[in-house]
Every structure is written in structure tokens, then in C-alpha cells.
Amino acid sequence: MADKIETLLSLIMLGLFFILGFLVYPVYQDYKSTHISSRISSENIDCFNLSLEDTSYCLRDKLKGFYKYNISNIDADLSLEELKEQGGVCRHFADWYFEQLKSAPFYTKEVTFDISDENAHKITIVSSPNGYCILDQLSVKCFWLVNPSEEIK
């Protein structure tokens, strides 16, 4: 009898954890998207009159509007419209970042590296004398070479 009660309590606890997870996770995602992803509303903003970090996030937010991963386009050369309609792979999105950043006041480099004997991955790095950001599809990670409030002259 005690084993049945213990099992029942365990199942109830497990159920509560799942229910709580389903209730809390969407709230967390909403918070994350409101306070992190929309640091800048990029719909009607020029991403290039911003700091290195804000430019990177602004471009990432613009890419979010049409990002679609489509492995079947791995070897395709896509126009911007085709990329928006069909989606692409890391190479297409790295190229998109690179093209966008041509008019920005930063240094830009595309980097391709092997991830297996048959596969490679492509990212874009944007930098300034103060630091750099890695733009990898919908991920942005920035690093500072000096304190961000300082500036190298």
C-alpha cells in the first residue's frame, strides 16, 4: 500500500513539473524575446549608426524576419528573394550578413571551417578595434578587446 502511495505521489510530482514547465517556459521565452531579441526594433532602423554589438543584433533581428533553414538548397546560388522564399544554409546567411555589413563602419570577414570530413560551416565575424561579434545564422556572440565603455583611438 505504501509503495502505491509513493508511486502515486511521484507521478503527481512529475506531472506538476511538466505542467509547471509548460507554463513557465513560454513566459521565459516571451521575456527573452522582449528583453534580449528586441533590444532594437530593426524594422525601420538603420543598423549601421549603432555600436558594433547593436549592429550585430539589429541585423540578426532583420534576418529573423525571413530565416528558414533549408538543407536542400545547400549547393544552390540564391538571390535574396529566393533565400527569403526558400530558405538556405549557413553559407547563405553568412553571405547575407557579409553583404549587409559592406556599408557598415566595421571590418568584416567570412570564415569557413570543417565540422567533419564531409561538412563545413560558415560564419561571419564583424569587428572593430574594441572587439568583435560572431554572426552565426540566428546566433550572435560578442567579445570585447577592451572595456566596452573605453575606446581605442
N, CA, C and O atoms as a GROMACS GRO file, in nm:
protein
  612
    1MET      N    1   0.082  -0.119   0.000
    1MET     CA    2   0.000   0.000   0.000
    1MET      C    3   0.087   0.126   0.000
    1MET      O    4   0.060   0.222  -0.072
    2ALA      N    5   0.194   0.125   0.083
    2ALA     CA    6   0.283   0.240   0.090
    2ALA      C    7   0.354   0.261  -0.044
    2ALA      O    8   0.379   0.375  -0.083
    3ASP      N    9   0.386   0.150  -0.113
    3ASP     CA   10   0.450   0.162  -0.244
    3ASP      C   11   0.358   0.228  -0.346
    3ASP      O   12   0.403   0.307  -0.428
    4LYS      N   13   0.229   0.195  -0.340
    4LYS     CA   14   0.133   0.255  -0.433
    4LYS      C   15   0.119   0.405  -0.407
    4LYS      O   16   0.113   0.484  -0.500
    5ILE      N   17   0.115   0.441  -0.281
    5ILE     CA   18   0.104   0.584  -0.246
    5ILE      C   19   0.230   0.658  -0.289
    5ILE      O   20   0.222   0.769  -0.342
    6GLU      N   21   0.345   0.597  -0.267
    6GLU     CA   22   0.472   0.659  -0.306
    6GLU      C   23   0.478   0.675  -0.458
    6GLU      O   24   0.522   0.778  -0.508
    7THR      N   25   0.435   0.574  -0.532
    7THR     CA   26   0.432   0.580  -0.678
    7THR      C   27   0.335   0.688  -0.724
    7THR      O   28   0.367   0.766  -0.814
    8LEU      N   29   0.218   0.693  -0.663
    8LEU     CA   30   0.118   0.793  -0.698
    8LEU      C   31   0.171   0.934  -0.672
    8LEU      O   32   0.155   1.023  -0.755
    9LEU      N   33   0.233   0.955  -0.557
    9LEU     CA   34   0.292   1.086  -0.526
    9LEU      C   35   0.402   1.122  -0.625
    9LEU      O   36   0.413   1.238  -0.666
   10SER      N   37   0.484   1.026  -0.663
   10SER     CA   38   0.589   1.050  -0.761
   10SER      C   39   0.531   1.092  -0.895
   10SER      O   40   0.582   1.184  -0.959
   11LEU      N   41   0.424   1.024  -0.937
   11LEU     CA   42   0.359   1.059  -1.063
   11LEU      C   43   0.295   1.198  -1.056
   11LEU      O   44   0.301   1.274  -1.153
   12ILE      N   45   0.235   1.229  -0.944
   12ILE     CA   46   0.176   1.362  -0.926
   12ILE      C   47   0.285   1.469  -0.932
   12ILE      O   48   0.267   1.571  -0.998
   13MET      N   49   0.396   1.447  -0.864
   13MET     CA   50   0.508   1.542  -0.866
   13MET      C   51   0.563   1.559  -1.008
   13MET      O   52   0.589   1.671  -1.052
   14LEU      N   53   0.580   1.448  -1.078
   14LEU     CA   54   0.629   1.453  -1.215
   14LEU      C   55   0.532   1.531  -1.303
   14LEU      O   56   0.575   1.613  -1.385
   15GLY      N   57   0.404   1.506  -1.286
   15GLY     CA   58   0.302   1.578  -1.362
   15GLY      C   59   0.306   1.727  -1.333
   15GLY      O   60   0.294   1.809  -1.425
   16LEU      N   61   0.323   1.764  -1.207
   16LEU     CA   62   0.332   1.905  -1.171
   16LEU      C   63   0.454   1.971  -1.233
   16LEU      O   64   0.446   2.086  -1.278
   17PHE      N   65   0.567   1.900  -1.237
   17PHE     CA   66   0.687   1.955  -1.300
   17PHE      C   67   0.663   1.980  -1.449
   17PHE      O   68   0.703   2.084  -1.502
   18PHE      N   69   0.597   1.886  -1.517
   18PHE     CA   70   0.567   1.905  -1.658
   18PHE      C   71   0.473   2.022  -1.680
   18PHE      O   72   0.496   2.105  -1.768
   19ILE      N   73   0.368   2.028  -1.601
   19ILE     CA   74   0.271   2.138  -1.614
   19ILE      C   75   0.340   2.271  -1.585
   19ILE      O   76   0.322   2.367  -1.660
   20LEU      N   77   0.418   2.277  -1.480
   20LEU     CA   78   0.491   2.399  -1.446
   20LEU      C   79   0.586   2.437  -1.559
   20LEU      O   80   0.597   2.554  -1.594
   21GLY      N   81   0.654   2.338  -1.616
   21GLY     CA   82   0.743   2.363  -1.728
   21GLY      C   83   0.671   2.422  -1.848
   21GLY      O   84   0.721   2.515  -1.911
   22PHE      N   85   0.554   2.370  -1.878
   22PHE     CA   86   0.476   2.422  -1.990
   22PHE      C   87   0.423   2.562  -1.962
   22PHE      O   88   0.400   2.638  -2.055
   23LEU      N   89   0.403   2.596  -1.836
   23LEU     CA   90   0.356   2.730  -1.802
   23LEU      C   91   0.470   2.831  -1.793
   23LEU      O   92   0.455   2.945  -1.837
   24VAL      N   93   0.584   2.790  -1.738
   24VAL     CA   94   0.695   2.882  -1.716
   24VAL      C   95   0.777   2.904  -1.843
   24VAL      O   96   0.818   3.017  -1.870
   25TYR      N   97   0.801   2.799  -1.922
   25TYR     CA   98   0.886   2.811  -2.040
   25TYR      C   99   0.836   2.917  -2.138
   25TYR      O  100   0.917   2.998  -2.184
   26PRO      N  101   0.706   2.920  -2.173
   26PRO     CA  102   0.660   3.026  -2.264
   26PRO      C  103   0.679   3.166  -2.206
   26PRO      O  104   0.710   3.260  -2.279
   27VAL      N  105   0.660   3.181  -2.077
   27VAL     CA  106   0.680   3.312  -2.013
   27VAL      C  107   0.828   3.352  -2.024
   27VAL      O  108   0.859   3.467  -2.054
   28TYR      N  109   0.918   3.256  -2.001
   28TYR     CA  110   1.061   3.284  -2.013
   28TYR      C  111   1.096   3.320  -2.157
   28TYR      O  112   1.171   3.415  -2.181
   29GLN      N  113   1.042   3.246  -2.254
   29GLN     CA  114   1.072   3.274  -2.395
   29GLN      C  115   1.020   3.413  -2.432
   29GLN      O  116   1.087   3.486  -2.506
   30ASP      N  117   0.903   3.450  -2.383
   30ASP     CA  118   0.849   3.581  -2.411
   30ASP      C  119   0.938   3.689  -2.350
   30ASP      O  120   0.967   3.790  -2.414
   31TYR      N  121   0.982   3.667  -2.227
   31TYR     CA  122   1.074   3.762  -2.162
   31TYR      C  123   1.202   3.774  -2.243
   31TYR      O  124   1.250   3.885  -2.268
   32LYS      N  125   1.257   3.660  -2.282
   32LYS     CA  126   1.383   3.659  -2.357
   32LYS      C  127   1.366   3.733  -2.489
   32LYS      O  128   1.452   3.812  -2.527
   33SER      N  129   1.257   3.709  -2.559
   33SER     CA  130   1.237   3.773  -2.687
   33SER      C  131   1.208   3.922  -2.671
   33SER      O  132   1.248   4.001  -2.756
   34THR      N  133   1.141   3.961  -2.564
   34THR     CA  134   1.110   4.102  -2.542
   34THR      C  135   1.232   4.181  -2.496
   34THR      O  136   1.256   4.292  -2.542
   35HIS      N  137   1.310   4.123  -2.405
   35HIS     CA  138   1.419   4.199  -2.345
   35HIS      C  139   1.555   4.175  -2.408
   35HIS      O  140   1.645   4.256  -2.390
   36ILE      N  141   1.572   4.067  -2.481
   36ILE     CA  142   1.701   4.040  -2.542
   36ILE      C  143   1.692   4.058  -2.693
   36ILE      O  144   1.766   4.138  -2.751
   37SER      N  145   1.602   3.985  -2.757
   37SER     CA  146   1.595   3.988  -2.902
   37SER      C  147   1.553   4.124  -2.955
   37SER      O  148   1.601   4.167  -3.060
   38SER      N  149   1.466   4.192  -2.886
   38SER     CA  150   1.421   4.320  -2.938
   38SER      C  151   1.490   4.435  -2.868
   38SER      O  152   1.428   4.537  -2.838
   39ARG      N  153   1.619   4.418  -2.844
   39ARG     CA  154   1.698   4.529  -2.791
   39ARG      C  155   1.683   4.648  -2.883
   39ARG      O  156   1.686   4.764  -2.840
   40ILE      N  157   1.666   4.618  -3.010
   40ILE     CA  158   1.648   4.721  -3.110
   40ILE      C  159   1.535   4.675  -3.201
   40ILE      O  160   1.538   4.561  -3.248
   41SER      N  161   1.438   4.759  -3.225
   41SER     CA  162   1.334   4.724  -3.321
   41SER      C  163   1.390   4.753  -3.459
   41SER      O  164   1.402   4.869  -3.499
   42SER      N  165   1.425   4.647  -3.531
   42SER     CA  166   1.503   4.665  -3.654
   42SER      C  167   1.418   4.682  -3.779
   42SER      O  168   1.474   4.692  -3.888
   43GLU      N  169   1.289   4.687  -3.767
   43GLU     CA  170   1.207   4.701  -3.887
   43GLU      C  171   1.235   4.833  -3.959
   43GLU      O  172   1.253   4.834  -4.081
   44ASN      N  173   1.240   4.942  -3.887
   44ASN     CA  174   1.256   5.072  -3.951
   44ASN      C  175   1.378   5.146  -3.898
   44ASN      O  176   1.374   5.266  -3.876
   45ILE      N  177   1.486   5.073  -3.878
   45ILE     CA  178   1.604   5.136  -3.824
   45ILE      C  179   1.724   5.106  -3.912
   45ILE      O  180   1.734   4.998  -3.969
   46ASP      N  181   1.813   5.201  -3.922
   46ASP     CA  182   1.938   5.183  -3.993
   46ASP      C  183   2.033   5.115  -3.895
   46ASP      O  184   2.073   5.174  -3.795
   47CYS      N  185   2.069   4.993  -3.923
   47CYS     CA  186   2.153   4.915  -3.832
   47CYS      C  187   2.296   4.966  -3.823
   47CYS      O  188   2.372   4.920  -3.738
   48PHE      N  189   2.335   5.058  -3.908
   48PHE     CA  190   2.477   5.093  -3.917
   48PHE      C  191   2.515   5.220  -3.843
   48PHE      O  192   2.632   5.258  -3.843
   49ASN      N  193   2.421   5.286  -3.781
   49ASN     CA  194   2.454   5.402  -3.698
   49ASN      C  195   2.451   5.361  -3.552
   49ASN      O  196   2.416   5.441  -3.464
   50LEU      N  197   2.489   5.237  -3.527
   50LEU     CA  198   2.483   5.180  -3.393
   50LEU      C  199   2.620   5.127  -3.354
   50LEU      O  200   2.713   5.126  -3.435
   51SER      N  201   2.632   5.083  -3.231
   51SER     CA  202   2.756   5.020  -3.185
   51SER      C  203   2.776   4.887  -3.257
   51SER      O  204   2.684   4.838  -3.324
   52LEU      N  205   2.892   4.831  -3.244
   52LEU     CA  206   2.923   4.701  -3.304
   52LEU      C  207   2.823   4.595  -3.258
   52LEU      O  208   2.767   4.522  -3.340
   53GLU      N  209   2.801   4.587  -3.128
   53GLU     CA  210   2.709   4.487  -3.073
   53GLU      C  211   2.566   4.512  -3.118
   53GLU      O  212   2.497   4.419  -3.160
   54ASP      N  213   2.521   4.637  -3.111
   54ASP     CA  214   2.384   4.667  -3.150
   54ASP      C  215   2.362   4.647  -3.300
   54ASP      O  216   2.254   4.603  -3.342
   55THR      N  217   2.462   4.677  -3.382
   55THR     CA  218   2.453   4.650  -3.526
   55THR      C  219   2.437   4.500  -3.549
   55THR      O  220   2.356   4.459  -3.632
   56SER      N  221   2.513   4.419  -3.477
   56SER     CA  222   2.506   4.274  -3.493
   56SER      C  223   2.368   4.221  -3.457
   56SER      O  224   2.310   4.142  -3.531
   57TYR      N  225   2.315   4.265  -3.343
   57TYR     CA  226   2.182   4.220  -3.302
   57TYR      C  227   2.073   4.275  -3.394
   57TYR      O  228   1.975   4.206  -3.421
   58CYS      N  229   2.089   4.396  -3.441
   58CYS     CA  230   1.993   4.456  -3.533
   58CYS      C  231   1.985   4.373  -3.662
   58CYS      O  232   1.875   4.343  -3.709
   59LEU      N  233   2.100   4.337  -3.718
   59LEU     CA  234   2.100   4.256  -3.839
   59LEU      C  235   2.042   4.117  -3.812
   59LEU      O  236   1.968   4.064  -3.895
   60ARG      N  237   2.074   4.059  -3.697
   60ARG     CA  238   2.018   3.930  -3.661
   60ARG      C  239   1.865   3.938  -3.654
   60ARG      O  240   1.796   3.847  -3.699
   61ASP      N  241   1.814   4.047  -3.597
   61ASP     CA  242   1.670   4.064  -3.587
   61ASP      C  243   1.606   4.080  -3.725
   61ASP      O  244   1.496   4.031  -3.748
   62LYS      N  245   1.675   4.146  -3.817
   62LYS     CA  246   1.625   4.156  -3.954
   62LYS      C  247   1.622   4.019  -4.020
   62LYS      O  248   1.526   3.985  -4.090
   63LEU      N  249   1.728   3.940  -3.999
   63LEU     CA  250   1.734   3.806  -4.057
   63LEU      C  251   1.622   3.718  -4.002
   63LEU      O  252   1.567   3.634  -4.074
   64LYS      N  253   1.588   3.735  -3.875
   64LYS     CA  254   1.480   3.656  -3.813
   64LYS      C  255   1.350   3.668  -3.891
   64LYS      O  256   1.269   3.574  -3.892
   65GLY      N  257   1.330   3.781  -3.957
   65GLY     CA  258   1.206   3.804  -4.030
   65GLY      C  259   1.185   3.709  -4.148
   65GLY      O  260   1.071   3.688  -4.190
   66PHE      N  261   1.293   3.652  -4.200
   66PHE     CA  262   1.276   3.561  -4.314
   66PHE      C  263   1.360   3.434  -4.302
   66PHE      O  264   1.361   3.352  -4.394
   67TYR      N  265   1.430   3.415  -4.192
   67TYR     CA  266   1.518   3.299  -4.176
   67TYR      C  267   1.441   3.168  -4.188
   67TYR      O  268   1.338   3.147  -4.123
   68LYS      N  269   1.494   3.081  -4.272
   68LYS     CA  270   1.437   2.948  -4.288
   68LYS      C  271   1.553   2.856  -4.326
   68LYS      O  272   1.614   2.876  -4.431
   69TYR      N  273   1.584   2.758  -4.244
   69TYR     CA  274   1.692   2.664  -4.276
   69TYR      C  275   1.640   2.560  -4.374
   69TYR      O  276   1.539   2.494  -4.348
   70ASN      N  277   1.709   2.546  -4.488
   70ASN     CA  278   1.665   2.452  -4.591
   70ASN      C  279   1.788   2.382  -4.648
   70ASN      O  280   1.854   2.434  -4.738
   71ILE      N  281   1.817   2.264  -4.597
   71ILE     CA  282   1.935   2.186  -4.637
   71ILE      C  283   1.933   2.150  -4.785
   71ILE      O  284   2.038   2.130  -4.845
   72SER      N  285   1.814   2.141  -4.845
   72SER     CA  286   1.807   2.105  -4.987
   72SER      C  287   1.867   2.212  -5.077
   72SER      O  288   1.894   2.186  -5.194
   73ASN      N  289   1.887   2.333  -5.026
   73ASN     CA  290   1.949   2.441  -5.103
   73ASN      C  291   2.099   2.453  -5.078
   73ASN      O  292   2.160   2.556  -5.110
   74ILE      N  293   2.159   2.350  -5.022
   74ILE     CA  294   2.300   2.359  -4.982
   74ILE      C  295   2.393   2.399  -5.095
   74ILE      O  296   2.488   2.473  -5.073
   75ASP      N  297   2.367   2.352  -5.217
   75ASP     CA  298   2.455   2.383  -5.330
   75ASP      C  299   2.399   2.493  -5.420
   75ASP      O  300   2.461   2.526  -5.521
   76ALA      N  301   2.285   2.549  -5.385
   76ALA     CA  302   2.219   2.649  -5.470
   76ALA      C  303   2.279   2.787  -5.448
   76ALA      O  304   2.313   2.825  -5.337
   77ASP      N  305   2.289   2.862  -5.558
   77ASP     CA  306   2.320   3.005  -5.550
   77ASP      C  307   2.186   3.077  -5.553
   77ASP      O  308   2.115   3.072  -5.653
   78LEU      N  309   2.153   3.143  -5.445
   78LEU     CA  310   2.020   3.202  -5.430
   78LEU      C  311   2.025   3.354  -5.435
   78LEU      O  312   2.116   3.417  -5.382
   79SER      N  313   1.925   3.412  -5.499
   79SER     CA  314   1.906   3.556  -5.490
   79SER      C  315   1.847   3.584  -5.352
   79SER      O  316   1.807   3.492  -5.281
   80LEU      N  317   1.840   3.711  -5.316
   80LEU     CA  318   1.782   3.748  -5.187
   80LEU      C  319   1.636   3.702  -5.180
   80LEU      O  320   1.592   3.650  -5.078
   81GLU      N  321   1.562   3.722  -5.287
   81GLU     CA  322   1.422   3.680  -5.288
   81GLU      C  323   1.409   3.529  -5.275
   81GLU      O  324   1.321   3.481  -5.203
   82GLU      N  325   1.495   3.454  -5.343
   82GLU     CA  326   1.492   3.308  -5.332
   82GLU      C  327   1.527   3.264  -5.190
   82GLU      O  328   1.467   3.171  -5.136
   83LEU      N  329   1.626   3.332  -5.130
   83LEU     CA  330   1.664   3.300  -4.992
   83LEU      C  331   1.546   3.325  -4.898
   83LEU      O  332   1.518   3.244  -4.810
   84LYS      N  333   1.477   3.436  -4.918
   84LYS     CA  334   1.362   3.468  -4.833
   84LYS      C  335   1.248   3.369  -4.852
   84LYS      O  336   1.182   3.331  -4.756
   85GLU      N  337   1.225   3.326  -4.976
   85GLU     CA  338   1.114   3.235  -5.005
   85GLU      C  339   1.146   3.089  -4.971
   85GLU      O  340   1.065   3.019  -4.912
   86GLN      N  341   1.267   3.045  -5.009
   86GLN     CA  342   1.301   2.904  -4.999
   86GLN      C  343   1.383   2.867  -4.876
   86GLN      O  344   1.377   2.754  -4.828
   87GLY      N  345   1.458   2.964  -4.825
   87GLY     CA  346   1.549   2.935  -4.715
   87GLY      C  347   1.682   2.886  -4.767
   87GLY      O  348   1.698   2.856  -4.885
   88GLY      N  349   1.778   2.879  -4.676
   88GLY     CA  350   1.913   2.838  -4.715
   88GLY      C  351   1.985   2.772  -4.600
   88GLY      O  352   1.924   2.729  -4.502
   89VAL      N  353   2.116   2.766  -4.613
   89VAL     CA  354   2.202   2.705  -4.511
   89VAL      C  355   2.298   2.810  -4.459
   89VAL      O  356   2.291   2.926  -4.498
   90CYS      N  357   2.388   2.770  -4.371
   90CYS     CA  358   2.478   2.864  -4.306
   90CYS      C  359   2.552   2.953  -4.405
   90CYS      O  360   2.571   3.072  -4.379
   91ARG      N  361   2.593   2.897  -4.519
   91ARG     CA  362   2.666   2.974  -4.620
   91ARG      C  363   2.583   3.092  -4.670
   91ARG      O  364   2.634   3.203  -4.682
   92HIS      N  365   2.456   3.068  -4.697
   92HIS     CA  366   2.370   3.173  -4.748
   92HIS      C  367   2.352   3.286  -4.645
   92HIS      O  368   2.352   3.403  -4.681
   93PHE      N  369   2.337   3.249  -4.519
   93PHE     CA  370   2.314   3.350  -4.417
   93PHE      C  371   2.443   3.425  -4.383
   93PHE      O  372   2.439   3.545  -4.354
   94ALA      N  373   2.557   3.357  -4.387
   94ALA     CA  374   2.686   3.424  -4.368
   94ALA      C  375   2.709   3.524  -4.481
   94ALA      O  376   2.754   3.636  -4.458
   95ASP      N  377   2.677   3.483  -4.603
   95ASP     CA  378   2.690   3.574  -4.718
   95ASP      C  379   2.597   3.693  -4.704
   95ASP      O  380   2.634   3.806  -4.738
   96TRP      N  381   2.475   3.670  -4.654
   96TRP     CA  382   2.379   3.780  -4.635
   96TRP      C  383   2.434   3.881  -4.534
   96TRP      O  384   2.431   4.002  -4.559
   97TYR      N  385   2.486   3.831  -4.420
   97TYR     CA  386   2.546   3.921  -4.322
   97TYR      C  387   2.661   4.000  -4.385
   97TYR      O  388   2.670   4.122  -4.368
   98PHE      N  389   2.746   3.930  -4.458
   98PHE     CA  390   2.863   3.995  -4.519
   98PHE      C  391   2.819   4.107  -4.613
   98PHE      O  392   2.875   4.217  -4.609
   99GLU      N  393   2.720   4.081  -4.696
   99GLU     CA  394   2.669   4.183  -4.789
   99GLU      C  395   2.610   4.301  -4.714
   99GLU      O  396   2.633   4.416  -4.752
  100GLN      N  397   2.533   4.273  -4.609
  100GLN     CA  398   2.471   4.379  -4.530
  100GLN      C  399   2.577   4.469  -4.466
  100GLN      O  400   2.560   4.591  -4.455
  101LEU      N  401   2.686   4.407  -4.423
  101LEU     CA  402   2.789   4.479  -4.348
  101LEU      C  403   2.887   4.555  -4.435
  101LEU      O  404   2.975   4.624  -4.382
  102LYS      N  405   2.876   4.545  -4.566
  102LYS     CA  406   2.968   4.616  -4.655
  102LYS      C  407   2.962   4.767  -4.633
  102LYS      O  408   3.063   4.836  -4.648
  103SER      N  409   2.845   4.818  -4.599
  103SER     CA  410   2.832   4.963  -4.579
  103SER      C  411   2.846   5.004  -4.433
  103SER      O  412   2.827   5.121  -4.400
  104ALA      N  413   2.878   4.911  -4.346
  104ALA     CA  414   2.894   4.942  -4.204
  104ALA      C  415   3.037   4.989  -4.176
  104ALA      O  416   3.129   4.955  -4.251
  105PRO      N  417   3.056   5.065  -4.072
  105PRO     CA  418   3.190   5.116  -4.039
  105PRO      C  419   3.274   5.016  -3.960
  105PRO      O  420   3.348   5.054  -3.869
  106PHE      N  421   3.264   4.889  -3.995
  106PHE     CA  422   3.337   4.784  -3.924
  106PHE      C  423   3.413   4.698  -4.024
  106PHE      O  424   3.392   4.707  -4.145
  107TYR      N  425   3.501   4.615  -3.972
  107TYR     CA  426   3.571   4.516  -4.054
  107TYR      C  427   3.487   4.389  -4.055
  107TYR      O  428   3.425   4.353  -3.955
  108THR      N  429   3.486   4.322  -4.169
  108THR     CA  430   3.402   4.202  -4.182
  108THR      C  431   3.481   4.091  -4.249
  108THR      O  432   3.556   4.115  -4.343
  109LYS      N  433   3.462   3.969  -4.201
  109LYS     CA  434   3.529   3.853  -4.259
  109LYS      C  435   3.435   3.733  -4.250
  109LYS      O  436   3.366   3.714  -4.150
  110GLU      N  437   3.434   3.653  -4.356
  110GLU     CA  438   3.361   3.527  -4.354
  110GLU      C  439   3.462   3.417  -4.325
  110GLU      O  440   3.573   3.418  -4.379
  111VAL      N  441   3.424   3.324  -4.242
  111VAL     CA  442   3.512   3.214  -4.204
  111VAL      C  443   3.440   3.082  -4.227
  111VAL      O  444   3.327   3.063  -4.183
  112THR      N  445   3.508   2.992  -4.298
  112THR     CA  446   3.455   2.858  -4.321
  112THR      C  447   3.549   2.760  -4.253
  112THR      O  448   3.671   2.769  -4.268
  113PHE      N  449   3.492   2.666  -4.178
  113PHE     CA  450   3.576   2.566  -4.110
  113PHE      C  451   3.509   2.430  -4.116
  113PHE      O  452   3.386   2.420  -4.123
  114ASP      N  453   3.590   2.327  -4.113
  114ASP     CA  454   3.539   2.190  -4.119
  114ASP      C  455   3.474   2.152  -3.988
  114ASP      O  456   3.522   2.186  -3.880
  115ILE      N  457   3.362   2.081  -4.000
  115ILE     CA  458   3.297   2.026  -3.880
  115ILE      C  459   3.296   1.874  -3.884
  115ILE      O  460   3.259   1.808  -3.786
  116SER      N  461   3.336   1.818  -3.999
  116SER     CA  462   3.354   1.673  -4.016
  116SER      C  463   3.435   1.653  -4.144
  116SER      O  464   3.473   1.751  -4.209
  117ASP      N  465   3.461   1.531  -4.180
  117ASP     CA  466   3.535   1.504  -4.303
  117ASP      C  467   3.457   1.549  -4.426
  117ASP      O  468   3.518   1.583  -4.528
  118GLU      N  469   3.326   1.549  -4.419
  118GLU     CA  470   3.243   1.583  -4.535
  118GLU      C  471   3.176   1.719  -4.526
  118GLU      O  472   3.128   1.770  -4.627
  119ASN      N  473   3.170   1.779  -4.409
  119ASN     CA  474   3.090   1.900  -4.390
  119ASN      C  475   3.173   2.016  -4.334
  119ASN      O  476   3.270   1.997  -4.261
  120ALA      N  477   3.131   2.136  -4.372
  120ALA     CA  478   3.192   2.258  -4.321
  120ALA      C  479   3.082   2.351  -4.273
  120ALA      O  480   2.963   2.329  -4.300
  121HIS      N  481   3.122   2.455  -4.202
  121HIS     CA  482   3.027   2.554  -4.151
  121HIS      C  483   3.084   2.692  -4.180
  121HIS      O  484   3.205   2.712  -4.174
  122LYS      N  485   2.997   2.787  -4.213
  122LYS     CA  486   3.040   2.922  -4.248
  122LYS      C  487   2.973   3.023  -4.157
  122LYS      O  488   2.852   3.017  -4.133
  123ILE      N  489   3.052   3.117  -4.106
  123ILE     CA  490   3.003   3.223  -4.018
  123ILE      C  491   3.059   3.357  -4.067
  123ILE      O  492   3.146   3.360  -4.154
  124THR      N  493   3.009   3.464  -4.011
  124THR     CA  494   3.061   3.597  -4.040
  124THR      C  495   3.111   3.657  -3.908
  124THR      O  496   3.047   3.644  -3.804
  125ILE      N  497   3.225   3.723  -3.916
  125ILE     CA  498   3.280   3.793  -3.800
  125ILE      C  499   3.287   3.941  -3.836
  125ILE      O  500   3.342   3.978  -3.940
  126VAL      N  501   3.233   4.023  -3.750
  126VAL     CA  502   3.238   4.168  -3.768
  126VAL      C  503   3.318   4.224  -3.651
  126VAL      O  504   3.297   4.184  -3.536
  127SER      N  505   3.410   4.318  -3.680
  127SER     CA  506   3.499   4.364  -3.574
  127SER      C  507   3.528   4.513  -3.585
  127SER      O  508   3.505   4.578  -3.687
  128SER      N  509   3.581   4.562  -3.475
  128SER     CA  510   3.630   4.700  -3.465
  128SER      C  511   3.753   4.692  -3.375
  128SER      O  512   3.783   4.586  -3.322
  129PRO      N  513   3.824   4.803  -3.358
  129PRO     CA  514   3.940   4.798  -3.267
  129PRO      C  515   3.903   4.761  -3.123
  129PRO      O  516   3.991   4.722  -3.046
  130ASN      N  517   3.776   4.773  -3.087
  130ASN     CA  518   3.733   4.746  -2.950
  130ASN      C  519   3.689   4.602  -2.924
  130ASN      O  520   3.688   4.558  -2.809
  131GLY      N  521   3.652   4.529  -3.030
  131GLY     CA  522   3.603   4.393  -3.011
  131GLY      C  523   3.550   4.333  -3.139
  131GLY      O  524   3.572   4.387  -3.247
  132TYR      N  525   3.481   4.221  -3.126
  132TYR     CA  526   3.426   4.153  -3.243
  132TYR      C  527   3.302   4.075  -3.205
  132TYR      O  528   3.281   4.039  -3.089
  133CYS      N  529   3.219   4.049  -3.307
  133CYS     CA  530   3.098   3.970  -3.289
  133CYS      C  531   3.098   3.858  -3.394
  133CYS      O  532   3.135   3.879  -3.509
  134ILE      N  533   3.055   3.742  -3.351
  134ILE     CA  534   3.039   3.627  -3.440
  134ILE      C  535   2.891   3.618  -3.474
  134ILE      O  536   2.806   3.609  -3.385
  135LEU      N  537   2.861   3.621  -3.602
  135LEU     CA  538   2.724   3.611  -3.650
  135LEU      C  539   2.709   3.474  -3.714
  135LEU      O  540   2.767   3.447  -3.820
  136ASP      N  541   2.631   3.388  -3.652
  136ASP     CA  542   2.616   3.250  -3.696
  136ASP      C  543   2.468   3.219  -3.707
  136ASP      O  544   2.404   3.181  -3.609
  137GLN      N  545   2.414   3.236  -3.826
  137GLN     CA  546   2.272   3.220  -3.853
  137GLN      C  547   2.194   3.311  -3.758
  137GLN      O  548   2.202   3.433  -3.773
  138LEU      N  549   2.120   3.258  -3.662
  138LEU     CA  550   2.043   3.345  -3.571
  138LEU      C  551   2.114   3.367  -3.438
  138LEU      O  552   2.054   3.421  -3.344
  139SER      N  553   2.239   3.326  -3.428
  139SER     CA  554   2.315   3.345  -3.304
  139SER      C  555   2.415   3.459  -3.320
  139SER      O  556   2.479   3.474  -3.423
  140VAL      N  557   2.426   3.538  -3.214
  140VAL     CA  558   2.524   3.646  -3.209
  140VAL      C  559   2.599   3.633  -3.079
  140VAL      O  560   2.539   3.616  -2.973
  141LYS      N  561   2.730   3.641  -3.086
  141LYS     CA  562   2.812   3.638  -2.964
  141LYS      C  563   2.921   3.744  -2.981
  141LYS      O  564   2.997   3.740  -3.078
  142CYS      N  565   2.929   3.837  -2.888
  142CYS     CA  566   3.026   3.946  -2.896
  142CYS      C  567   3.131   3.933  -2.786
  142CYS      O  568   3.104   3.885  -2.676
  143PHE      N  569   3.252   3.978  -2.820
  143PHE     CA  570   3.365   3.973  -2.729
  143PHE      C  571   3.435   4.109  -2.734
  143PHE      O  572   3.442   4.172  -2.840
  144TRP      N  573   3.486   4.152  -2.620
  144TRP     CA  574   3.549   4.284  -2.613
  144TRP      C  575   3.698   4.269  -2.592
  144TRP      O  576   3.743   4.189  -2.510
  145LEU      N  577   3.775   4.347  -2.666
  145LEU     CA  578   3.920   4.350  -2.651
  145LEU      C  579   3.960   4.452  -2.545
  145LEU      O  580   4.070   4.445  -2.489
  146VAL      N  581   3.870   4.545  -2.519
  146VAL     CA  582   3.887   4.644  -2.413
  146VAL      C  583   3.752   4.658  -2.345
  146VAL      O  584   3.653   4.601  -2.391
  147ASN      N  585   3.748   4.731  -2.236
  147ASN     CA  586   3.622   4.759  -2.169
  147ASN      C  587   3.531   4.831  -2.270
  147ASN      O  588   3.574   4.930  -2.329
  148PRO      N  589   3.407   4.786  -2.292
  148PRO     CA  590   3.319   4.848  -2.391
  148PRO      C  591   3.297   4.997  -2.373
  148PRO      O  592   3.264   5.066  -2.469
  149SER      N  593   3.315   5.048  -2.252
  149SER     CA  594   3.296   5.192  -2.231
  149SER      C  595   3.420   5.271  -2.273
  149SER      O  596   3.415   5.392  -2.289
  150GLU      N  597   3.532   5.200  -2.291
  150GLU     CA  598   3.654   5.265  -2.340
  150GLU      C  599   3.655   5.259  -2.490
  150GLU      O  600   3.579   5.184  -2.552
  151GLU      N  601   3.742   5.338  -2.549
  151GLU     CA  602   3.755   5.332  -2.694
  151GLU      C  603   3.901   5.342  -2.731
  151GLU      O  604   3.973   5.428  -2.679
  152ILE      N  605   3.944   5.257  -2.820
  152ILE     CA  606   4.082   5.263  -2.869
  152ILE      C  607   4.085   5.372  -2.976
  152ILE      O  608   4.002   5.374  -3.066
  153LYS      N  609   4.179   5.459  -2.964
  153LYS     CA  610   4.191   5.568  -3.062
  153LYS      C  611   4.300   5.539  -3.160
  153LYS      O  612   4.325   5.619  -3.250
   0.00000   0.00000   0.00000
